[in-house]
Amino acid sequence: MHSMKHVYLDNAATTQMDDRVIEAMLPFMRGHFGNPSSVHSHGREVRTAIEKARKKVAELIQASPSEIFFTSGGTEADNTALVCGIESHGISHAITSPLEHHAVLHTLEMLAKKGQVQLSLLDVNEQGEIDLAQLEELLKKNPKSLVSLMQGNNEIGNLNDLERIGTLAGAHDAFFHSDTVQTMGHYAHNLATLPVDALVAGAHKFHGPKGVGFLYVRKDKKIHPFIHGGAQERNMRGGTENVIGIIGLAKALELSLEDLAAHRSQIEKIKGYFIEKLQQDIPGLSFNGRSADLDKSLYTVLNVSLPPSESNRGMLLFHLDLEGISASGGSACSSGATVGSHVLRALQHSPERDAVRFSFSRFTTMEEVDYTLEKLKALYTN
C-alpha cells in the first residue's frame, strides 16, 4: 500500500476540530467582538451568548448553569477544584492514585509539600486497577478527606466506577473530584444522579478548540476562586472570558453527545478490529492496563506493549512518525532525554518492551488503521 503520509492516531492528546464548531466560532471573531463585561449593546450580546453556552453545557450534563465555570482547560479546572476545594472546605487529608494525570498528581504533591494536606496514594495492581477496599479503609480513618480519582485513564484507558467511588466518598463526608477530561463528550454524564462533587472538561478532547474547558462544582460544595481580579464567571474566575473558546466548547459538546451511541459503536468497531489484527500479526504482543477490554476501558484508547526488539527499542515512535503515523509513547524508563511514563512505571511495565498508545476518534478511518497495521507488522516481523 502506498504511503498515506498523515495518519493521526493520537486523539487522547488532542482532536481535530469539527467544521461545525469552527462555523459557530467565526461570528465571535468577526462581528460579535464586544467585551462581555461591557454594559453597551456590543458587550451585552456577547454576555448573552456566553450564558446561552453555559446553559447548554449544564443541560447536556444535567447540572445547573450556576455549577458550570469556564476555564482555560482541564488542567486549570483540576487545579481549581483541588486547591480551592481543600482550602474552602478545610480539608487536611487527600486520597488519589499514582495513575492520575499530572494536573492532579503534581497539584496534590505541591499541597502536601506545603503542609496543607497529608496525601495518601492508593495501591494499583499490574492491570492498573485501584484498590477500593483500601480507599474505604482510608476514608474510615480520615473522614472529610478529598478524593480525586479520574474516570478514564489517558494512557491505559482504564475506567473507574464513579458511582461506586462517589457513594463511598459520600458515606464518609469526603469531597469527591474526578478528572473527566478523557470521558467528557465520549460518555453521558448525569450530574442529577452521579455522586461527584467536581468534574472537569477540556474542549480539545472532543473536537472543540484548545485553551478552553470547564469545571463543574456541585452547588452545596461551593469553593473560592483560584484566579482573582474580576467578577467574571459568577465571581469565580477573574479575566475576560475566552468567548470564542466558550462558544466552541458548547457546540463541540452538543455535537459529541448528539450522536453518542453512533460515535461509540463506530470507534469500538475500529478498536476491536485493531486489537484482533495486532494479535494475529505480531507474536508476543500484549496490551497495557485494561485497554484491550472493550467493557473496562475507554473506547478511544489502546495501549500496546510490543515484544522486545533490538532494532526498534526506544525508536518505535520515531519509526512510526517517519511513516507519517502520529501516536504517543510512554516508556517505563527514564533514560536521559525521555522521562518515562509514570503510569507505566506504576504498572511495572518491562523496560525491555516499547509501549505505544493509539487513540481514536470519530474521524479515524479503517484505511488509517490498515496502513498502521501494515507498517507495524513490517517493523516487528522482518
BAPA-914204 format. One record per residue (C-alpha): residue number from 1; residue in one letter; x, y, z. Coordinates in nm, 4 decimals. Layout:
BEGIN
REC,k,r,X,Y,Z
REC,NUM,a,X,Y,Z
...
//
This chain:
BEGIN
REC,k,r,X,Y,Z
REC,1,m,0.0000,0.0000,0.0000
REC,2,h,0.1317,0.3471,-0.0802
REC,3,s,0.2273,0.5820,0.1999
REC,4,m,-0.0775,0.7640,0.3371
REC,5,k,0.1657,1.0032,0.4987
REC,6,h,-0.0712,1.1568,0.7536
REC,7,v,-0.2327,0.9126,0.9889
REC,8,y,-0.3452,1.0686,1.3145
REC,9,l,-0.3897,0.8198,1.5985
REC,10,d,-0.3214,1.0477,1.8946
REC,11,n,-0.6737,1.1646,1.9788
REC,12,a,-0.6223,1.1294,2.3536
REC,13,a,-0.3665,1.4129,2.3201
REC,14,t,-0.5918,1.6365,2.1123
REC,15,t,-0.8596,1.6041,1.8456
REC,16,q,-0.9246,1.7783,1.5191
REC,17,m,-1.1896,2.0496,1.5362
REC,18,d,-1.5268,1.9736,1.3864
REC,19,d,-1.6046,2.2136,1.0981
REC,20,r,-1.9392,2.2973,1.2594
REC,21,v,-1.7534,2.4136,1.5700
REC,22,i,-1.5389,2.6472,1.3595
REC,23,e,-1.8547,2.7825,1.1925
REC,24,a,-2.0106,2.8556,1.5313
REC,25,m,-1.6980,3.0417,1.6476
REC,26,l,-1.6389,3.2613,1.3406
REC,27,p,-1.9075,3.5269,1.4126
REC,28,f,-1.7408,3.5891,1.7517
REC,29,m,-1.4090,3.6604,1.5813
REC,30,r,-1.5679,3.8973,1.3302
REC,31,g,-1.8809,4.0913,1.4231
REC,32,h,-1.9587,3.9929,1.7821
REC,33,f,-1.6367,4.1107,1.9412
REC,34,g,-1.7675,4.3019,2.2445
REC,35,n,-1.6312,4.2526,2.5963
REC,36,p,-1.8952,4.0506,2.7862
REC,37,s,-1.8417,4.2750,3.0912
REC,38,s,-1.9286,4.5920,2.8975
REC,39,v,-2.2822,4.7191,2.9508
REC,40,h,-2.3341,4.8557,2.5991
REC,41,s,-2.5008,4.6522,2.3237
REC,42,h,-2.1734,4.5119,2.1878
REC,43,g,-2.0972,4.3697,2.5315
REC,44,r,-2.4496,4.2579,2.6113
REC,45,e,-2.4911,4.0418,2.3030
REC,46,v,-2.1683,3.8567,2.3863
REC,47,r,-2.2668,3.8165,2.7531
REC,48,t,-2.5942,3.6612,2.6316
REC,49,a,-2.4050,3.4185,2.4079
REC,50,i,-2.1809,3.3059,2.6958
REC,51,e,-2.4772,3.2482,2.9238
REC,52,k,-2.6503,3.0527,2.6471
REC,53,a,-2.3376,2.8354,2.6152
REC,54,r,-2.3292,2.7826,2.9939
REC,55,k,-2.6953,2.6806,2.9921
REC,56,k,-2.6339,2.4414,2.7032
REC,57,v,-2.3387,2.2740,2.8807
REC,58,a,-2.5395,2.2454,3.2038
REC,59,e,-2.8308,2.0902,3.0152
REC,60,l,-2.6057,1.8379,2.8417
REC,61,i,-2.4701,1.7037,3.1722
REC,62,q,-2.7884,1.7653,3.3749
REC,63,a,-2.6347,2.0207,3.6061
REC,64,s,-2.7491,2.3735,3.6791
REC,65,p,-2.5858,2.6700,3.4968
REC,66,s,-2.4640,2.8121,3.8312
REC,67,e,-2.2491,2.4985,3.8741
REC,68,i,-2.0542,2.5457,3.5471
REC,69,f,-1.7417,2.7631,3.5332
REC,70,f,-1.5448,2.8104,3.2127
REC,71,t,-1.1656,2.7786,3.2456
REC,72,s,-0.8582,2.7665,3.0214
REC,73,g,-0.8853,2.3865,3.0078
REC,74,g,-0.8852,2.0671,3.2109
REC,75,t,-0.5600,2.1467,3.3900
REC,76,e,-0.6834,2.4768,3.5318
REC,77,a,-1.0169,2.3167,3.6195
REC,78,d,-0.8382,2.0355,3.8101
REC,79,n,-0.6099,2.2824,3.9901
REC,80,t,-0.9061,2.4980,4.0906
REC,81,a,-1.1113,2.2054,4.2216
REC,82,l,-0.8204,2.0650,4.4239
REC,83,v,-0.6573,2.3789,4.5628
REC,84,c,-0.9830,2.5624,4.6350
REC,85,g,-1.1750,2.2508,4.7374
REC,86,i,-0.9135,2.1808,5.0042
REC,87,e,-0.8964,2.5442,5.1222
REC,88,s,-1.2672,2.6205,5.1126
REC,89,h,-1.3705,2.3068,5.2987
REC,90,g,-1.0827,2.2978,5.5490
REC,91,i,-0.9682,1.9563,5.4266
REC,92,s,-0.6461,1.8139,5.5714
REC,93,h,-0.6213,1.4733,5.4032
REC,94,a,-0.6317,1.3836,5.0320
REC,95,i,-0.6520,1.0464,4.8568
REC,96,t,-0.5529,0.9837,4.4963
REC,97,s,-0.3760,0.7207,4.2851
REC,98,p,-0.0323,0.7109,4.1208
REC,99,l,-0.2045,0.6833,3.7790
REC,100,e,-0.3653,1.0271,3.7794
REC,101,h,-0.2834,1.2928,3.5216
REC,102,h,-0.0068,1.5290,3.6376
REC,103,a,-0.2646,1.8102,3.6622
REC,104,v,-0.3938,1.6201,3.9648
REC,105,l,-0.0823,1.4426,4.0964
REC,106,h,0.1534,1.7391,4.0835
REC,107,t,-0.1081,1.9705,4.2335
REC,108,l,-0.1719,1.7393,4.5300
REC,109,e,0.2023,1.6742,4.5744
REC,110,m,0.2596,2.0511,4.5867
REC,111,l,-0.0139,2.0939,4.8509
REC,112,a,0.1342,1.8061,5.0539
REC,113,k,0.4817,1.9566,5.0304
REC,114,k,0.3482,2.2890,5.1586
REC,115,g,0.1933,2.1004,5.4506
REC,116,q,-0.1640,2.1869,5.3524
REC,117,v,-0.2699,1.8228,5.3262
REC,118,q,-0.1446,1.4799,5.4105
REC,119,l,-0.1523,1.2733,5.0895
REC,120,s,-0.2387,0.9032,5.0576
REC,121,l,-0.1797,0.7147,4.7321
REC,122,l,-0.3890,0.4067,4.6599
REC,123,d,-0.2253,0.0799,4.5550
REC,124,v,-0.2715,-0.0314,4.1958
REC,125,n,-0.2240,-0.3793,4.0513
REC,126,e,-0.0340,-0.4598,3.7314
REC,127,q,-0.3540,-0.4081,3.5334
REC,128,g,-0.3785,-0.0550,3.6693
REC,129,e,-0.6839,-0.1257,3.8833
REC,130,i,-0.7114,0.0709,4.2068
REC,131,d,-0.7808,-0.0893,4.5425
REC,132,l,-1.1272,0.0245,4.6506
REC,133,a,-1.1105,-0.1691,4.9798
REC,134,q,-0.8054,0.0407,5.0680
REC,135,l,-0.9967,0.3554,4.9698
REC,136,e,-1.2715,0.2591,5.2127
REC,137,e,-1.0185,0.1934,5.4926
REC,138,l,-0.8556,0.5339,5.4352
REC,139,l,-1.1928,0.7088,5.4365
REC,140,k,-1.2905,0.5396,5.7626
REC,141,k,-0.9665,0.6590,5.9232
REC,142,n,-0.9867,1.0063,5.7665
REC,143,p,-1.3427,1.1268,5.7222
REC,144,k,-1.3830,1.4611,5.5399
REC,145,s,-1.0957,1.3810,5.3040
REC,146,l,-1.0663,1.4958,4.9458
REC,147,v,-1.0784,1.2070,4.6974
REC,148,s,-0.9511,1.2650,4.3435
REC,149,l,-0.9791,0.9737,4.1000
REC,150,m,-1.0075,1.0044,3.7235
REC,151,q,-1.2906,0.8439,3.5312
REC,152,g,-1.0823,0.7200,3.2365
REC,153,n,-0.7046,0.6941,3.2261
REC,154,n,-0.5437,0.8883,2.9410
REC,155,e,-0.2620,0.6347,2.8913
REC,156,i,-0.4010,0.2887,2.9599
REC,157,g,-0.7707,0.3653,2.9167
REC,158,n,-0.8849,0.2063,3.2453
REC,159,l,-1.2299,0.3163,3.3577
REC,160,n,-1.3157,0.3777,3.7229
REC,161,d,-1.6663,0.3353,3.8585
REC,162,l,-1.7620,0.6883,3.9658
REC,163,e,-2.0928,0.5705,4.1150
REC,164,r,-1.9166,0.3317,4.3466
REC,165,i,-1.6330,0.5676,4.4424
REC,166,g,-1.8735,0.8597,4.4890
REC,167,t,-2.1033,0.6557,4.7115
REC,168,l,-1.8046,0.5546,4.9286
REC,169,a,-1.6826,0.9146,4.9421
REC,170,g,-2.0296,1.0443,5.0316
REC,171,a,-2.0670,0.7933,5.3154
REC,172,h,-1.7551,0.9431,5.4748
REC,173,d,-1.8268,1.3088,5.4129
REC,174,a,-1.5497,1.3396,5.1551
REC,175,f,-1.5189,1.5915,4.8705
REC,176,f,-1.5036,1.3819,4.5514
REC,177,h,-1.3335,1.5303,4.2452
REC,178,s,-1.2909,1.3366,3.9234
REC,179,d,-1.0703,1.4284,3.6283
REC,180,t,-1.3124,1.3533,3.3448
REC,181,v,-1.1034,1.5061,3.0654
REC,182,q,-1.0901,1.1788,2.8665
REC,183,t,-1.4565,1.0892,2.9142
REC,184,m,-1.6429,1.4180,2.8722
REC,185,g,-1.8038,1.4239,2.5281
REC,186,h,-1.7458,1.0469,2.4919
REC,187,y,-1.9771,0.9205,2.7675
REC,188,a,-2.3038,1.0548,2.9058
REC,189,h,-2.2804,1.2321,3.2425
REC,190,n,-2.5908,1.2881,3.4515
REC,191,l,-2.4981,1.5107,3.7438
REC,192,a,-2.8506,1.4892,3.8800
REC,193,t,-2.7706,1.1339,3.9931
REC,194,l,-2.3912,1.0955,3.9709
REC,195,p,-2.2389,1.1326,4.3216
REC,196,v,-1.9474,1.3553,4.2161
REC,197,d,-1.8755,1.6975,4.3715
REC,198,a,-1.6465,1.8327,4.0991
REC,199,l,-1.5584,1.7249,3.7468
REC,200,v,-1.3785,1.8833,3.4537
REC,201,a,-1.3501,1.9061,3.0765
REC,202,g,-1.1106,2.0257,2.8078
REC,203,a,-1.2848,2.1113,2.4793
REC,204,h,-0.9977,1.9937,2.2580
REC,205,k,-1.0531,1.6313,2.3632
REC,206,f,-1.3955,1.6273,2.1944
REC,207,h,-1.3342,1.8152,1.8684
REC,208,g,-1.3505,2.1645,2.0177
REC,209,p,-1.0824,2.4353,2.0431
REC,210,k,-0.7717,2.4222,2.2636
REC,211,g,-0.7311,2.6530,2.5633
REC,212,v,-1.0838,2.6244,2.6999
REC,213,g,-1.2581,2.3872,2.9374
REC,214,f,-1.4974,2.3895,3.2257
REC,215,l,-1.5219,2.2988,3.5900
REC,216,y,-1.8440,2.1668,3.7411
REC,217,v,-1.8803,2.2167,4.1184
REC,218,r,-2.1918,2.0876,4.2963
REC,219,k,-2.3836,2.3800,4.4399
REC,220,d,-2.3715,2.2606,4.8017
REC,221,k,-1.9902,2.2251,4.7794
REC,222,k,-1.9057,2.5811,4.6713
REC,223,i,-1.5408,2.6823,4.6558
REC,224,h,-1.3440,3.0119,4.6427
REC,225,p,-1.1928,3.1416,4.3190
REC,226,f,-0.8460,3.0326,4.2114
REC,227,i,-0.7805,3.3275,3.9781
REC,228,h,-0.8634,3.6695,4.1219
REC,229,g,-0.9112,4.0058,3.9580
REC,230,g,-1.2672,4.0495,3.8395
REC,231,a,-1.6280,3.9462,3.8755
REC,232,q,-1.6269,3.7222,3.5665
REC,233,e,-1.7621,3.3672,3.5777
REC,234,r,-2.0010,3.4467,3.8635
REC,235,n,-1.7120,3.5895,4.0684
REC,236,m,-1.5307,3.2577,4.0316
REC,237,r,-1.2597,3.3435,3.7804
REC,238,g,-1.1051,3.6803,3.7052
REC,239,g,-1.0149,3.7630,3.3474
REC,240,t,-1.2027,3.8441,3.0305
REC,241,e,-1.3742,3.5287,2.9134
REC,242,n,-1.2360,3.3276,2.6232
REC,243,v,-1.5520,3.3973,2.4274
REC,244,i,-1.4720,3.2104,2.1058
REC,245,g,-1.3452,2.9146,2.3091
REC,246,i,-1.6619,2.9023,2.5197
REC,247,i,-1.8867,2.9157,2.2125
REC,248,g,-1.6748,2.6405,2.0517
REC,249,l,-1.6791,2.4223,2.3630
REC,250,a,-2.0589,2.4312,2.3947
REC,251,k,-2.1045,2.3491,2.0257
REC,252,a,-1.8476,2.0671,2.0362
REC,253,l,-2.0065,1.9087,2.3436
REC,254,e,-2.3505,1.9310,2.1865
REC,255,l,-2.2303,1.7631,1.8658
REC,256,s,-2.0421,1.4910,2.0523
REC,257,l,-2.3382,1.3966,2.2693
REC,258,e,-2.5956,1.4252,1.9903
REC,259,d,-2.4832,1.1028,1.8201
REC,260,l,-2.3036,0.9465,2.1127
REC,261,a,-2.4147,0.5865,2.0549
REC,262,a,-2.3250,0.6000,1.6851
REC,263,h,-1.9830,0.7539,1.7519
REC,264,r,-1.9154,0.4930,2.0145
REC,265,s,-2.0071,0.1906,1.8036
REC,266,q,-1.8122,0.3273,1.5073
REC,267,i,-1.4967,0.3764,1.7178
REC,268,e,-1.5394,0.0469,1.9067
REC,269,k,-1.5525,-0.1358,1.5755
REC,270,i,-1.2203,0.0223,1.4757
REC,271,k,-1.0613,-0.0526,1.8121
REC,272,g,-1.1872,-0.4133,1.8167
REC,273,y,-1.0529,-0.4722,1.4664
REC,274,f,-0.7170,-0.3172,1.5579
REC,275,i,-0.6834,-0.5432,1.8647
REC,276,e,-0.7703,-0.8565,1.6687
REC,277,k,-0.5287,-0.7804,1.3830
REC,278,l,-0.2419,-0.6864,1.6145
REC,279,q,-0.2793,-1.0171,1.7991
REC,280,q,-0.2679,-1.2071,1.4673
REC,281,d,0.0172,-1.0077,1.3176
REC,282,i,0.2690,-0.9641,1.5975
REC,283,p,0.3662,-1.2623,1.8116
REC,284,g,0.4490,-1.1727,2.1711
REC,285,l,0.2455,-0.8533,2.1688
REC,286,s,0.0333,-0.7644,2.4728
REC,287,f,-0.1746,-0.4727,2.5958
REC,288,n,-0.1201,-0.2388,2.8891
REC,289,g,-0.3747,-0.1848,3.1627
REC,290,r,-0.7282,-0.2829,3.0718
REC,291,s,-0.7098,-0.1108,2.7335
REC,292,a,-0.7849,-0.4262,2.5290
REC,293,d,-1.1017,-0.4976,2.7293
REC,294,l,-1.3779,-0.3080,2.5497
REC,295,d,-1.6012,-0.3081,2.8583
REC,296,k,-1.3397,-0.1888,3.1040
REC,297,s,-1.1572,0.0792,2.9072
REC,298,l,-1.2067,0.3982,2.7094
REC,299,y,-1.3235,0.3020,2.3614
REC,300,t,-1.0875,0.5690,2.2277
REC,301,v,-0.7617,0.4363,2.3780
REC,302,l,-0.5454,0.1295,2.3128
REC,303,n,-0.2058,0.0917,2.4806
REC,304,v,0.0127,-0.1698,2.3142
REC,305,s,0.3129,-0.3420,2.4694
REC,306,l,0.5435,-0.4626,2.1933
REC,307,p,0.7831,-0.7575,2.2112
REC,308,p,1.1496,-0.6759,2.2844
REC,309,s,1.3244,-0.5737,1.9643
REC,310,e,1.6819,-0.4548,1.9250
REC,311,s,1.6101,-0.2546,1.6099
REC,312,n,1.3051,-0.0691,1.7443
REC,313,r,1.3905,-0.0261,2.1092
REC,314,g,1.3216,0.3310,2.2095
REC,315,m,1.2806,0.4207,1.8409
REC,316,l,0.9317,0.2939,1.7672
REC,317,l,0.7555,0.6309,1.7724
REC,318,f,1.0288,0.7732,1.5539
REC,319,h,0.9842,0.4876,1.3021
REC,320,l,0.6062,0.5376,1.3005
REC,321,d,0.6466,0.9121,1.2574
REC,322,l,0.8723,0.8514,0.9549
REC,323,e,0.5816,0.6610,0.8016
REC,324,g,0.3504,0.9533,0.8745
REC,325,i,0.1789,0.7873,1.1699
REC,326,s,0.1207,1.0005,1.4801
REC,327,a,0.0831,0.8029,1.8019
REC,328,s,0.2040,0.8543,2.1548
REC,329,g,0.4675,0.6820,2.3606
REC,330,g,0.5236,0.6112,2.7169
REC,331,s,0.8202,0.4018,2.8071
REC,332,a,0.8617,0.2975,3.1678
REC,333,c,1.2268,0.4015,3.1807
REC,334,s,1.3692,0.7476,3.2431
REC,335,s,1.6732,0.7411,3.0206
REC,336,g,1.8315,1.0805,2.9803
REC,337,a,1.6119,1.2825,2.7472
REC,338,t,1.2926,1.0799,2.7756
REC,339,v,1.1268,1.0900,3.1114
REC,340,g,0.9219,0.7736,3.1102
REC,341,s,0.5532,0.7352,3.1790
REC,342,h,0.4641,0.7469,3.5489
REC,343,v,0.1594,0.5346,3.4672
REC,344,l,0.3584,0.2519,3.3070
REC,345,r,0.6136,0.2668,3.5885
REC,346,a,0.3349,0.2172,3.8430
REC,347,l,0.2246,-0.0891,3.6420
REC,348,q,0.5810,-0.2270,3.6418
REC,349,h,0.5857,-0.2382,3.2626
REC,350,s,0.9068,-0.4051,3.1406
REC,351,p,1.1618,-0.1505,3.0129
REC,352,e,1.2624,-0.4111,2.7503
REC,353,r,0.9326,-0.3566,2.5741
REC,354,d,0.8198,-0.0476,2.3865
REC,355,a,0.4748,0.0856,2.4694
REC,356,v,0.2692,0.2869,2.2262
REC,357,r,-0.0727,0.4435,2.2741
REC,358,f,-0.3036,0.4569,1.9755
REC,359,s,-0.6107,0.6722,2.0333
REC,360,f,-0.9078,0.7035,1.8009
REC,361,s,-1.1890,0.9451,1.7250
REC,362,r,-1.4969,0.9598,1.5069
REC,363,f,-1.2696,1.0909,1.2286
REC,364,t,-1.0459,0.7802,1.2349
REC,365,t,-1.0827,0.5600,0.9271
REC,366,m,-1.0310,0.1862,0.8663
REC,367,e,-0.7763,0.2794,0.5956
REC,368,e,-0.5647,0.4580,0.8546
REC,369,v,-0.5777,0.1549,1.0812
REC,370,d,-0.4878,-0.0881,0.7995
REC,371,y,-0.1953,0.1295,0.6960
REC,372,t,-0.0716,0.1432,1.0578
REC,373,l,-0.1045,-0.2346,1.0986
REC,374,e,0.0951,-0.2888,0.7810
REC,375,k,0.3790,-0.0635,0.8993
REC,376,l,0.3864,-0.2155,1.2500
REC,377,k,0.3945,-0.5658,1.1099
REC,378,a,0.6902,-0.4735,0.8893
REC,379,l,0.8765,-0.3343,1.1915
REC,380,y,0.8227,-0.6417,1.4110
REC,381,t,0.8255,-0.9373,1.1737
REC,382,n,1.1216,-0.8819,0.9456
//
